[in-house]
């Protein structure tokens, strides 16, 4: 139960959410069925938004997201002594769900010191639109303990969004997934992470300045491959290497913002024991 108060607008609300989960063993110690309901009040902040999208403008309107309910159910368990799985379906309703949308440009792309335009008004920033959204998701995941030192897993999730006011659930993927591996012994360690994000939608603007909305653009799906590993010479001294975006794809995480290509970082660490 939450008590919220908007002092500026003299509004006070009391919000209550379910918090229930039941589990039933279909096959004892092997397969379980589970179902439940939950909800929450999410306190949005500029910091949280900038962590999700570092290109947001400083003009954001901030309000809370009311996750009215989240109904879920599924089956999990183990197939054998080293293979576990989970299949889950959920349906949730969000009031004032935050969506990132690219701002239009007020410039022709040429910086002119005599104008009064601010740095985020050149079509290089994002705003936040709020909408009441229902989301149906289906998740499947599996993990295999190949050896005592090596585990491998994969997951995939589909999302179906129903918006109330917006044309699209801006910048939210309908399909996402990942494949990962972890290795660790007394001296060596390593992780591999491959993740996939499906197509997203954002606004498309005309070439007239200041630009105006001219339609919807699609951002292509992408795959990102990352490796991280190292070697412990002893309890104090170790070496490491990180390889990010190994495929070197300059994909757009957000419209007009390509990520960095292949990146490598290596080094050594030493722990002092005082």
FIKE-784761 format. One line per 10 residues: number of its first residue (from 0); for each residue x, y, z of N, C-alpha, C. Coordinates in steps of 0.2 Angstrom, whole numbers, padded with zeros to 4 digits. Layout:
REM FIKE-784761
NUM> X Y Z X Y Z X Y Z  ...
//
This chain:
REM FIKE-784761
0> 0004 -0006 0000 0000 0000 0000 0004 0006 0000  0003 0011 -0005 0007 0017 -0005 0002 0023 -0004  0005 0028 -0001 0001 0035 0000 0006 0040 -0004  0003 0043 -0009 0006 0047 -0013 0003 0054 -0013  0007 0059 -0013 0004 0066 -0012 0008 0071 -0017  0004 0074 -0021 0006 0079 -0026 0005 0086 -0023  0010 0089 -0019 0008 0095 -0016 0007 0101 -0020  0010 0101 -0026 0009 0106 -0031 0002 0107 -0033  -0001 0101 -0035 -0008 0101 -0038 -0013 0098 -0033  -0011 0098 -0026 -0015 0096 -0021 -0019 0090 -0022
10> -0015 0085 -0024 -0018 0078 -0026 -0015 0073 -0021  -0019 0069 -0018 -0017 0063 -0014 -0020 0057 -0016  -0016 0051 -0016 -0019 0045 -0018 -0017 0039 -0014  -0021 0034 -0013 -0019 0028 -0009 -0019 0023 -0014  -0014 0019 -0015 -0013 0014 -0020 -0012 0007 -0017  -0015 0002 -0019 -0014 -0004 -0016 -0013 -0009 -0021  -0008 -0014 -0020 -0006 -0019 -0025 -0006 -0026 -0023  -0008 -0031 -0027 -0008 -0038 -0025 0000 -0040 -0024  0001 -0045 -0020 0007 -0048 -0020 0006 -0055 -0018  0005 -0060 -0023 0003 -0066 -0022 0007 -0071 -0026
20> 0009 -0077 -0024 0012 -0082 -0029 0010 -0089 -0025  0008 -0093 -0030 0007 -0100 -0027 0011 -0105 -0032  0013 -0110 -0029 0017 -0115 -0032 0014 -0122 -0031  0014 -0126 -0036 0011 -0133 -0036 0016 -0138 -0039  0018 -0143 -0036 0023 -0148 -0039 0019 -0153 -0043  0020 -0152 -0050 0016 -0156 -0055 0020 -0163 -0054  0027 -0163 -0054 0030 -0169 -0053 0035 -0168 -0047  0035 -0171 -0041 0038 -0169 -0036 0046 -0169 -0037  0049 -0163 -0035 0056 -0162 -0036 0058 -0161 -0043  0054 -0161 -0048 0056 -0160 -0055 0052 -0155 -0058
30> 0046 -0154 -0058 0042 -0149 -0062 0037 -0146 -0058  0037 -0139 -0058 0032 -0135 -0054 0028 -0131 -0058  0022 -0130 -0056 0017 -0125 -0059 0017 -0119 -0054  0017 -0113 -0057 0017 -0107 -0052 0012 -0102 -0056  0009 -0098 -0051 0005 -0092 -0054 0005 -0087 -0048  0003 -0081 -0050 0003 -0076 -0045 0001 -0069 -0048  0001 -0064 -0044 -0001 -0057 -0046 0003 -0052 -0042  0005 -0047 -0045 0009 -0042 -0041 0007 -0035 -0044  0011 -0030 -0042 0010 -0023 -0044 0015 -0019 -0040  0016 -0013 -0043 0020 -0008 -0039 0020 -0001 -0042
40> 0022 0003 -0038 0023 0010 -0040 0030 0012 -0041  0031 0014 -0047 0038 0016 -0050 0040 0023 -0049  0044 0025 -0045 0046 0032 -0045 0051 0034 -0050  0049 0037 -0055 0053 0039 -0061 0057 0045 -0059  0064 0045 -0061 0068 0051 -0060 0072 0052 -0066  0075 0058 -0067 0080 0060 -0072 0086 0055 -0072  0088 0053 -0067 0094 0049 -0066 0092 0042 -0069  0086 0039 -0067 0084 0033 -0070 0083 0033 -0077  0080 0038 -0080 0079 0039 -0087 0086 0039 -0091  0090 0043 -0088 0097 0044 -0091 0101 0038 -0091
50> 0100 0034 -0086 0104 0027 -0086 0101 0023 -0092  0094 0023 -0093 0092 0019 -0099 0093 0022 -0106  0093 0029 -0106 0094 0032 -0112 0098 0038 -0111  0105 0038 -0112 0109 0044 -0110 0108 0050 -0114  0103 0050 -0119 0102 0056 -0124 0096 0059 -0122  0093 0058 -0116 0087 0062 -0115 0089 0069 -0114  0084 0074 -0115 0085 0081 -0114 0083 0083 -0107  0085 0089 -0105 0084 0091 -0098 0077 0094 -0097  0073 0093 -0102 0066 0096 -0101 0061 0091 -0099  0063 0085 -0097 0058 0079 -0096 0053 0081 -0090
60> 0046 0079 -0092 0041 0080 -0087 0041 0073 -0083  0042 0073 -0076 0043 0067 -0072 0036 0066 -0069  0034 0060 -0069 0028 0057 -0065 0029 0050 -0064  0025 0047 -0059 0026 0040 -0057 0023 0036 -0062  0025 0029 -0063 0022 0024 -0067 0018 0019 -0062  0012 0019 -0063 0008 0015 -0059 0007 0008 -0062  0011 0003 -0060 0010 -0004 -0062 0004 -0007 -0059  -0002 -0006 -0062 -0008 -0008 -0058 -0009 -0015 -0056  -0007 -0020 -0061 -0006 -0027 -0059 -0002 -0030 -0064  0001 -0036 -0062 0005 -0040 -0066 0003 -0047 -0065
70> -0001 -0050 -0069 -0003 -0057 -0068 0002 -0062 -0072  0004 -0067 -0069 0009 -0071 -0072 0008 -0079 -0070  0010 -0083 -0074 0010 -0090 -0073 0015 -0094 -0077  0017 -0100 -0075 0021 -0104 -0079 0023 -0110 -0076  0028 -0113 -0079 0031 -0120 -0077 0038 -0119 -0077  0041 -0122 -0071 0048 -0122 -0071 0050 -0129 -0068  0057 -0130 -0068 0059 -0137 -0065 0066 -0139 -0069  0067 -0145 -0068 0073 -0148 -0071 0072 -0154 -0075  0075 -0154 -0081 0074 -0160 -0086 0079 -0166 -0084  0085 -0164 -0081 0089 -0169 -0079 0093 -0166 -0073
80> 0098 -0169 -0071 0102 -0167 -0065 0106 -0160 -0067  0107 -0159 -0073 0111 -0153 -0075 0107 -0148 -0080  0101 -0149 -0081 0097 -0145 -0085 0091 -0142 -0082  0090 -0135 -0081 0084 -0132 -0078 0081 -0128 -0084  0074 -0127 -0083 0070 -0123 -0088 0065 -0119 -0084  0063 -0114 -0088 0057 -0110 -0085 0053 -0107 -0091  0047 -0108 -0091 0042 -0105 -0096 0037 -0101 -0093  0036 -0095 -0095 0032 -0090 -0091 0028 -0085 -0095  0022 -0084 -0094 0018 -0080 -0097 0015 -0074 -0092  0015 -0068 -0094 0013 -0063 -0090 0009 -0058 -0094
90> 0004 -0054 -0090 0000 -0049 -0093 0000 -0044 -0088  0002 -0038 -0090 0002 -0032 -0085 -0001 -0026 -0088  -0003 -0022 -0083 -0006 -0015 -0085 -0002 -0010 -0082  0000 -0005 -0086 0004 0001 -0083 0000 0007 -0085  0000 0011 -0080 -0003 0018 -0081 0003 0023 -0080  0003 0027 -0086 0009 0032 -0087 0015 0028 -0087  0016 0023 -0092 0022 0020 -0094 0026 0025 -0098  0032 0025 -0096 0037 0030 -0100 0040 0027 -0106  0039 0031 -0111 0042 0029 -0118 0047 0034 -0121  0052 0032 -0123 0057 0037 -0126 0055 0039 -0133
100> 0055 0045 -0135 0053 0047 -0142 0058 0053 -0144  0061 0052 -0150 0066 0057 -0152 0063 0064 -0153  0066 0069 -0150 0064 0076 -0151 0065 0078 -0159  0061 0083 -0161 0062 0085 -0168 0068 0090 -0168  0071 0092 -0174 0076 0097 -0174 0074 0104 -0176  0076 0109 -0172 0074 0116 -0174 0079 0119 -0178  0084 0115 -0180 0090 0118 -0184 0091 0115 -0191  0094 0118 -0196 0096 0115 -0202 0102 0110 -0202  0105 0109 -0196 0111 0105 -0195 0117 0109 -0194  0117 0116 -0195 0123 0120 -0195 0122 0124 -0189
110> 0127 0124 -0185 0128 0128 -0179 0128 0135 -0180  0124 0139 -0177 0125 0146 -0178 0124 0149 -0171  0130 0152 -0169 0130 0155 -0162 0126 0161 -0161  0123 0164 -0167 0118 0170 -0166 0111 0167 -0164  0110 0161 -0165 0103 0159 -0163 0103 0157 -0156  0097 0156 -0154 0095 0155 -0146 0094 0148 -0145  0096 0143 -0150 0095 0136 -0149 0099 0133 -0144  0097 0129 -0140 0101 0125 -0135 0103 0119 -0138  0108 0116 -0134 0112 0110 -0137 0107 0104 -0138  0102 0103 -0135 0097 0098 -0136 0092 0099 -0141
120> 0092 0105 -0144 0087 0106 -0149 0089 0105 -0156  0094 0101 -0157 0096 0100 -0164 0094 0093 -0166  0089 0090 -0164 0087 0084 -0166 0091 0078 -0163  0095 0080 -0157 0100 0075 -0155 0098 0073 -0147  0092 0073 -0146 0089 0072 -0139 0083 0068 -0139  0081 0065 -0133 0075 0062 -0133 0070 0065 -0127  0064 0064 -0128 0059 0066 -0123 0056 0060 -0121  0051 0061 -0116 0048 0055 -0113 0040 0056 -0114  0037 0051 -0117 0029 0052 -0118 0027 0046 -0113  0021 0048 -0110 0018 0043 -0105 0012 0040 -0108
130> 0010 0034 -0107 0004 0031 -0110 0002 0025 -0106  -0004 0024 -0106 -0007 0018 -0102 -0006 0012 -0107  -0002 0007 -0105 0000 0001 -0109 -0001 -0005 -0106  -0004 -0010 -0110 -0005 -0017 -0107 0000 -0021 -0111  0004 -0025 -0108 0009 -0029 -0111 0008 -0037 -0109  0008 -0041 -0115 0007 -0048 -0114 0014 -0051 -0116  0017 -0054 -0112 0024 -0057 -0113 0024 -0064 -0112  0029 -0067 -0116 0030 -0075 -0115 0037 -0076 -0115  0040 -0079 -0110 0047 -0080 -0109 0049 -0087 -0108  0054 -0089 -0112 0057 -0096 -0111 0064 -0095 -0110
140> 0066 -0099 -0105 0074 -0099 -0103 0076 -0106 -0101  0082 -0108 -0102 0085 -0114 -0101 0092 -0113 -0099  0095 -0117 -0094 0102 -0117 -0092 0104 -0124 -0091  0110 -0125 -0093 0114 -0131 -0093 0120 -0131 -0089  0121 -0135 -0084 0128 -0135 -0081 0132 -0140 -0084  0135 -0138 -0090 0139 -0143 -0094 0144 -0147 -0090  0148 -0143 -0085 0153 -0146 -0081 0152 -0142 -0074  0157 -0144 -0070 0157 -0141 -0063 0159 -0134 -0064  0163 -0132 -0069 0166 -0126 -0070 0162 -0122 -0076  0158 -0125 -0080 0155 -0122 -0086 0147 -0122 -0085
150> 0144 -0116 -0086 0137 -0116 -0087 0135 -0112 -0093  0130 -0114 -0096 0127 -0111 -0103 0120 -0110 -0102  0117 -0104 -0104 0110 -0103 -0104 0108 -0099 -0110  0101 -0099 -0111 0098 -0095 -0116 0091 -0093 -0114  0089 -0088 -0117 0082 -0085 -0115 0079 -0081 -0121  0073 -0081 -0122 0070 -0078 -0127 0063 -0075 -0125  0061 -0069 -0126 0055 -0066 -0124 0051 -0062 -0130  0045 -0064 -0130 0041 -0060 -0135 0036 -0055 -0131  0035 -0049 -0134 0031 -0044 -0130 0026 -0042 -0135  0020 -0041 -0133 0014 -0038 -0137 0011 -0032 -0133
160> 0011 -0026 -0136 0009 -0020 -0132 0003 -0018 -0135  -0001 -0015 -0131 -0008 -0012 -0132 -0007 -0005 -0129  -0007 0000 -0134 -0006 0007 -0131 -0013 0010 -0131  -0014 0016 -0127 -0020 0019 -0127 -0020 0025 -0131  -0015 0029 -0131 -0015 0036 -0134 -0010 0036 -0140  -0004 0033 -0139 0001 0033 -0144 0000 0028 -0149  0003 0030 -0155 0002 0025 -0161 0006 0019 -0160  0012 0019 -0157 0016 0013 -0155 0019 0014 -0148  0021 0008 -0146 0025 0008 -0140 0032 0010 -0141  0034 0016 -0142 0040 0019 -0144 0046 0015 -0141
170> 0051 0013 -0145 0057 0011 -0143 0057 0004 -0139  0051 0001 -0139 0051 -0005 -0135 0051 -0011 -0140  0055 -0016 -0139 0056 -0022 -0144 0050 -0027 -0143  0048 -0030 -0148 0043 -0035 -0148 0046 -0042 -0147  0053 -0042 -0148 0056 -0049 -0147 0063 -0047 -0145  0066 -0051 -0140 0072 -0050 -0137 0075 -0057 -0134  0081 -0058 -0134 0084 -0064 -0131 0091 -0064 -0130  0094 -0069 -0127 0101 -0069 -0126 0103 -0076 -0125  0110 -0077 -0126 0114 -0083 -0125 0120 -0081 -0121  0121 -0085 -0116 0127 -0084 -0111 0130 -0090 -0109
180> 0137 -0089 -0107 0141 -0094 -0104 0145 -0092 -0099  0146 -0096 -0094 0151 -0094 -0088 0155 -0099 -0087  0162 -0098 -0086 0167 -0103 -0084 0171 -0100 -0079  0173 -0104 -0074 0177 -0102 -0068 0180 -0109 -0065  0187 -0108 -0064 0190 -0113 -0061 0195 -0110 -0056  0200 -0113 -0053 0204 -0110 -0048 0208 -0104 -0050  0209 -0104 -0057 0213 -0098 -0060 0210 -0095 -0066  0207 -0098 -0070 0204 -0095 -0076 0196 -0093 -0075  0194 -0088 -0078 0187 -0086 -0078 0185 -0083 -0084  0179 -0084 -0086 0177 -0081 -0092 0169 -0081 -0093
190> 0167 -0076 -0096 0160 -0075 -0098 0159 -0073 -0105  0154 -0076 -0108 0152 -0074 -0115 0144 -0072 -0115  0143 -0067 -0118 0136 -0064 -0118 0134 -0062 -0125  0129 -0065 -0128 0126 -0063 -0134 0119 -0061 -0133  0117 -0055 -0135 0110 -0053 -0134 0107 -0050 -0141  0101 -0051 -0141 0097 -0050 -0147 0091 -0045 -0145  0091 -0039 -0149 0085 -0035 -0148 0082 -0034 -0155  0075 -0035 -0155 0071 -0035 -0161 0070 -0027 -0163  0066 -0027 -0168 0064 -0020 -0171 0061 -0016 -0167  0062 -0010 -0167 0058 -0005 -0163 0056 0001 -0167
200> 0051 0005 -0165 0048 0010 -0168 0050 0017 -0165  0051 0022 -0169 0052 0029 -0167 0049 0034 -0172  0048 0040 -0170 0045 0045 -0175 0050 0047 -0180  0047 0048 -0186 0052 0051 -0192 0050 0058 -0193  0055 0062 -0194 0053 0069 -0195 0055 0071 -0202  0051 0077 -0204 0053 0080 -0211 0059 0083 -0211  0062 0085 -0217 0068 0088 -0218 0068 0096 -0217  0062 0098 -0216 0060 0105 -0215 0062 0107 -0208  0065 0113 -0207 0067 0116 -0201 0063 0122 -0199  0060 0122 -0193 0060 0116 -0188 0056 0110 -0191
210> 0059 0104 -0190 0056 0098 -0193 0049 0097 -0189  0045 0093 -0193 0039 0091 -0190 0038 0083 -0191  0033 0080 -0188 0032 0073 -0188 0030 0071 -0195  0033 0066 -0198 0032 0064 -0205 0030 0057 -0205  0030 0053 -0200 0028 0046 -0200 0032 0043 -0195  0033 0036 -0196 0036 0031 -0191 0042 0028 -0195  0047 0028 -0191 0053 0024 -0194 0054 0018 -0189  0057 0013 -0193 0059 0007 -0189 0066 0006 -0188  0068 0004 -0182 0075 0003 -0181 0077 -0004 -0181  0082 -0006 -0185 0083 -0013 -0186 0085 -0017 -0180
220> 0083 -0023 -0180 0085 -0028 -0175 0093 -0028 -0175  0096 -0030 -0169 0103 -0031 -0169 0105 -0036 -0164  0111 -0039 -0165 0115 -0044 -0161 0121 -0041 -0159  0122 -0042 -0152 0129 -0039 -0149 0132 -0045 -0146  0139 -0046 -0147 0142 -0051 -0144 0148 -0049 -0140  0148 -0051 -0134 0153 -0048 -0129 0157 -0054 -0125  0163 -0053 -0124 0167 -0058 -0120 0171 -0055 -0115  0172 -0058 -0109 0176 -0056 -0104 0179 -0061 -0100  0186 -0061 -0099 0189 -0066 -0096 0196 -0064 -0092  0199 -0069 -0089 0205 -0067 -0086 0208 -0073 -0082
230> 0214 -0071 -0079 0218 -0077 -0076 0220 -0074 -0069  0220 -0078 -0064 0222 -0076 -0057 0229 -0080 -0056  0234 -0076 -0056 0241 -0079 -0055 0241 -0081 -0048  0238 -0077 -0043 0238 -0079 -0036 0232 -0074 -0033  0232 -0074 -0027 0226 -0071 -0023 0226 -0063 -0024  0232 -0061 -0026 0233 -0053 -0027 0233 -0051 -0034  0237 -0055 -0038 0238 -0053 -0045 0234 -0056 -0050  0231 -0053 -0055 0227 -0056 -0060 0228 -0051 -0066  0226 -0054 -0072 0226 -0051 -0078 0219 -0052 -0081  0216 -0047 -0085 0209 -0048 -0088 0209 -0045 -0095
240> 0204 -0047 -0099 0203 -0044 -0105 0195 -0044 -0107  0193 -0038 -0109 0186 -0038 -0111 0185 -0036 -0119  0181 -0039 -0122 0180 -0038 -0129 0172 -0037 -0130  0171 -0031 -0132 0164 -0029 -0133 0162 -0028 -0140  0156 -0029 -0142 0153 -0029 -0149 0158 -0032 -0154  0160 -0038 -0153 0165 -0042 -0157 0163 -0042 -0164  0156 -0041 -0166 0154 -0041 -0173 0156 -0034 -0176  0157 -0029 -0172 0159 -0023 -0175 0153 -0019 -0178  0147 -0021 -0176 0141 -0018 -0179 0139 -0011 -0176  0138 -0007 -0181 0137 0000 -0179 0129 0001 -0179
250> 0126 -0003 -0175 0119 -0003 -0175 0116 0003 -0171  0110 0005 -0172 0107 0011 -0168 0103 0008 -0162  0105 0009 -0157 0102 0008 -0151 0095 0012 -0150  0096 0019 -0152 0091 0023 -0152 0092 0027 -0159  0087 0030 -0162 0087 0033 -0168 0092 0038 -0169  0096 0038 -0174 0102 0042 -0176 0108 0042 -0171  0108 0037 -0166 0113 0036 -0162 0116 0029 -0163  0122 0028 -0166 0125 0022 -0167 0130 0021 -0162  0130 0014 -0160 0134 0012 -0154 0141 0012 -0157  0146 0012 -0152 0153 0011 -0154 0154 0004 -0157
260> 0159 0003 -0162 0160 -0003 -0165 0164 -0008 -0160  0169 -0012 -0163 0172 -0016 -0159 0177 -0013 -0154  0176 -0015 -0147 0180 -0012 -0142 0184 -0018 -0138  0190 -0016 -0136 0194 -0021 -0133 0198 -0017 -0127  0198 -0020 -0121 0201 -0018 -0115 0205 -0023 -0112  0211 -0022 -0110 0215 -0027 -0106 0219 -0024 -0101  0221 -0027 -0096 0224 -0024 -0090 0226 -0029 -0085  0229 -0027 -0080 0231 -0031 -0074 0229 -0028 -0068  0228 -0032 -0063 0225 -0029 -0056 0230 -0032 -0051  0230 -0028 -0046 0234 -0031 -0040 0231 -0028 -0033
270> 0229 -0033 -0029 0226 -0031 -0023 0231 -0031 -0017  0231 -0025 -0014 0235 -0024 -0008 0232 -0027 -0002  0236 -0030 0002 0233 -0033 0009 0237 -0029 0014  0233 -0024 0017 0236 -0020 0022 0234 -0023 0029
//
